[in-house]
Amino acid sequence: MRHVSCVVSSCCALRLMGCSKWRAAFNLGPLRAQSKPPVFLAMIFLFTYLFYCLNGHCESSPRPVRDPRNAIRHYDAVERARLSDVPDGDAPPKNISVADTFGSKKFPQAIIIGVKKGGTRALLEFLRIHPDVRAVGSEPHFFDRFYDKGPDWYRSLMPRTLEGQITMEKTPSYFITKEAPRRVFSMSRHTKLIVVVRDPVTRAVSDYTQTLSKSPGLPSFQNLAFRNATAGLIDTSWSAVRIGIYAKHLENWLRFFPLSGLLFVSGERLVTDPAGEMGRVQDFLGLKRVVTDKHFYFNQTKGFPCLKKPEGSSRPRCLGKSKGRPHPRIPSDALRRLRDFYRPFNLKFYQMAGHDFGWDATAHRQGS
């Protein structure tokens, strides 16, 4: 009906201009030169108007606009409701179609760069409660394994975000990768870096426990940790030991990033006081403190905090079965020698980070 009304109105306009005169202007015979320009200008105007009407540009009522933030919130609610049983390195869950409709894919503004078996998975799951955080489910390993795939490939892995949301990823091996600091700096010198650290002795035992669960025939912890058990020489070529020399790895990152660009999260406090540690993380990321103590409860069986069940879910969210494994019994003498080895590195790390984590004053805790 709109198009008909446009045509009718156009015909009326022709009558107002005088249709007989318009026809006369195109009859064979002599034409006065002064009548041509007004007629042609009128014709151009009318045909332009008819063209726009026929293409739907004459609508007077605006179409309803969907709020993309509501769609993203719905996606986030569905994503947060699932159990976090995905082991490190597994593929992320399939995207819901709405996530491909709104927002844009950006390079991460913040990255959890370490450390393995420090509590990085727990931190990421806690952060994903926040409505302004969008994170990759699996570990991209771009800056250590797949850098040759290029930045476009890396960005394609990121979730879509709206204005006011931040993009995050976590790959714990970045912290110990020599090339990673320069590569991250090349992407953006303003990237915020988060390092979850834990007592290096406990971390090494936890690392060994994870490997042992996959390879039951693995040699004993002490056989791998010491080059010479009698002399007590530590084998720093073993990754479970090497990762815990935090000061050495931090030096590499401080060549490219200022100390203010890194946040060191205590893996121990993430267990004993998750809300307090999450407050520090949200402040560092410039986020409102949405994740608080009301989101957590302590699971006595696993020995870890779990997230209270989200709205619409029938059960709470705990980390997967791979988290909270009991540690094998390690001879106390082996643990003491390993603690002595780490002590000077720990002290240097405390000075560099500007915080004493108190690992040398704590006893070995049996639990992954």
Secondary structure, DSSP 8 states (H G I E B T S, - for coil): -HHHHHHHHHHHHHHHH-HHHHHHTTSSS---GGGHHHHHHHHHHHHHHHHHHHTTTT--S------HHHHHHHHHHHHHHS-B---TTS------GGGGTSSEE---SEEEEE-TTTTHHHHHHHHTTSTTEEE-SS---TTTT-GGG-HHHHHHTS-EE-TT-EEEEE-GGGGG-TTHHHHHHHH-TT-EEEEEE--HHHHHHHHHHHHHHH-TT---HHHHHEEETTTTEE-TTSHHHHTT-HHHHHHHHHTTS-GGGEEEEEHHHHHH-HHHHHHHHHHHTT------GGGEEEETTTTEEEE---TT-SS-B-B-TTTT-------HHHHHHHHHHHHHHHHHHHHHHT----GGGS------
